[in-house]
């Protein structure tokens, strides 16, 4: 909970700094004097770089609702099309909500589970079908809205990525029992 507050405060500071830089740049363009314009321009460049990094990180994962995931599990058995046939190593985040979300943000989840697997799609499928985390299965069975984020990565990166995702989502306060990264490969 405290980590989430710190992240929100930092995000707010970045946004305020960015708005201040944009304001100063607008003043410069309109011909009004600004003290130390180099500092403001450097701040604006850093802010824009931060935005690019955030956007690239947002697209680093695949997102599915539970229904989309299960619908894509087997698309065509004869042609071997579907998530079942394209398994790969990676980490995943299973977010549980009381109600469906309409905005593409992860805030407002009631529970979360983070994991890793050499066969990430099979592992997620197992969680949703009674062969994994019992709490996740209970939420799926009870009809709660579930969203899944899949972060494909090399197997050497899985422990570090899992630890970062558990911290990002404060998952130890929910369904994760450890800080992650305990699997030796």
N, C-alpha and C positions, 0 to 999 in steps of 0.2 A: 504494500500500500504506500509506504514512504517513497520507494523507488519511483512509483508512478507519479507521485506529486512532484518529485525532483525533475523528472522528465517533462512534465507539463510546464513547470516554471521555466526550464531551459528553453523549451519550444516557444513559450511566450516571449522570452527575452530576445531570441533570434528574430521573431516576427516584428517586435517593436523596433529592434535595431534596423531591420530591413526597411520598415516604413519610414524611419527617420532618414535613412540614406536616400530613399526615393524622394522624399520631401526636399532634401538639400539639393539633389540633382535637378529637380524641377526648378528650384530657385536659380541654380547656375544656368540652366538653359534659358530661362526668362531674362537673364542678364543682371539679376540682383546679386550683390556681393555676398560671398561666403568665406568665412575664415577656414583655413586649412583644407582646401578642396581635395587635395591628394588623399587625406585620411578618409574623407567621406566616400570618395570614389573607390578606394581600397575596401572600405566596409561594404559598399554596394556589390563589389565583385565577390567578396566572401559570402555575402548573403545569397547571391545568385548561384554560386557554387554549391552552397548548402541546399538550395531548392533542387538543383540538378541531382545531387546525391540522394535526396529524399525520394524524388521521382524514380530514380533508377532502383532504389531499394524496394519501392512499392511494387514494381513490376518483376522483382526477382522470384516471386512465388506464383504458383498456380492456385486459383481460388475456386472452390466448389461449394454449393449447398449440399446437404446430405442427399437430397433427391437427385441433383445433377451427378454426383459421384456414383450413386447406385445405378442411375440410367446409363452412365458411360462405362460401367464395369465390364459388361459384355455387349458390344454393339453387333458384331457378326462373328459367330463361333467358327464358321467355315473359313472365313478370311482372316481369322485371328485378329479382329479389330476390337479395341477397347482397352481400358486401363489394366485389366487383368493380364494382358499380353505385353505390356510395355513397362514392366516393373524396373525400378532403378534405385540406387541408394539415395538417401536423403533424410531430412527431418520433416516433421509435420506438426501442425497446431490444430487442435479440434476445439472450436469455440462454441459454447452452448449459450443460447439466448432464450428468454421467455417467449418473445414474439419475433416474427421476421423483421429484418432491418431493411430500410429503404435507401440508406446512404452507404457508400463504400468505405466506411470507417470501422475500426474494430472496437470502439468504445461501447460500453453497455452490456458486455457479456456477463452472465451469471456464474459460469464455470469455464475452466479451460484445462486442456491436457496437452502436453508437449511430449513428443517422442522422436525416436530415430529408428531407422531400419535399413538393411541392405535391400529389402524389397518393400519400399515405402507404401505402394498402393495396396499390396496384400495386407500389410499391417493395419492400415486404416480400415480396410474392409473387415478385418477380424474384429476390430474394436466395435464397429457398428453392428456386428452380427454375433455377439455373445462369446467371442473367442479372445477377447483382449481385456481392457480395463472395464470392470463391472459397472463403475459409475457412469462411464460414457455410454455403455450399452443401455443402462437404465434410463438415461435421458433420451436416447434414441427410441427406445420402446415406449416411453411416455409421451412421445410426440413433440418434444421440445425442438425448437429451430436450431439446427446444427450447421455450422459453416466450417469448412476445412481449408487450410492453407498448406500447400506442399512446397517445400524448399529443396529441390534436387541439388545434390552436391557430391563431391568425391568422398569416398569412405574415410579418407584421412581427415576430412574437415567436419565430419558428423558430430564428434564430441564437442568441439568448440561451438559449432552452430547451435546445438541443442542447449548448451549452457546459456548462450546469448538469448535464445528464444524464451527459455524459462525465466530469465531475469526480465526480459522485455514485457512479458505477460504476467509477471508475479505468480507463476504457475504453482510454486510451492505452497501458496496460500489456498490453492484450489485442489486439483486432483493429483498433481505430481507430489511424490513423497520425498524426492531428493533433488539436489541442485543439478543433476544430470551429468553427462560426460563420463559415466563410470564404465562404459563398455570398452574393453581393450581389443584392438584389431591389429 
